[in-house]
Each structure stands twice: as structure tokens, then as C-alpha cells.
């Protein structure tokens, strides 16, 4: 699934860059409109598209440099930045529906279908990751009867944790 996610991300960014270059070449927007939202006379819908594209480029960069975030002081920063995709995507949907000429019926239906598909995928992910766990928690026989140790925050994220996380990121 991770490989599929990355492949779709690369295709999406490629199509995004192609879309922006084509709009600049056709003279519909200026080069500054492609980077700075609401900088020219392109309109509100194009400004939304610029915001969405800037956010997606940031999301793609955080995905490409995920391994660098592991060694940072704040490893949670990656997830926070990568989550901007959830902001970028609906903004890009509004951009697509409002910029340029009105879309044909099948185009609007594709937008609605993608909204429904992503909403269902998010629902499945929430149920799978937050749903009830089957059976009681496993207790290792070696730990039966032992007194629980006090755990400090520094002990939770020890060097072994980071080594394991780095290996996972590299896979």
C-alpha cells in the first residue's frame, strides 16, 4: 500500500506541475500566480488553486524527506506537515469546480465520486486504526507477578526505537 501511495503521489505532483506549466504557457495565469496566491488578476478560484498546489508541494517534500524527520528533535512534525494534504485536497476540488469554464456533468460526477471514495477510505482507516481490538491484551509469562516499572518519557524513545524507525523508513 505504501508503494501505491508513493506512486500516486509522484503522478499527482507530475500532473500538477504539468497543469501549472500549461496554464502559464496558455497565458491564463502569470508565473507569479502559480506560486503566490492572489498575487495577480487571475481571480479567487486561481488563488485557491495556488494555495492547494503550494500545500501539495510541501506535502510531497515532507514525504520525500520523511527519513530526515526521524532524526529531528520533533519527529511528530512530519505527520503534522504531511497532514496538510487533507487541507489541500478540498481546496483543489473547489478550485477545479470554480476556475475556468463550468465543467461538464461527467466532470462534476468524477469530483463527487472522488469525494465519496476518499471519505469512505478515511472512514475505513479510522475504523481499522481506532476500532476495538480482539481479545484481552497479551501478557508474557515471564512478566507475570512482576511489579510494573516506572517509565520515564526519555526511556520510551530510546536509541533502539530510533534505529528501528529509521530502518522502517528506509524500506
Helices and strands as residue ranges (DSSP letters): H 2-25, H 31-35, H 44-64, H 66-70, H 77-82, H 85-98, H 105-130, G 141-143, H 153-156, H 159-170
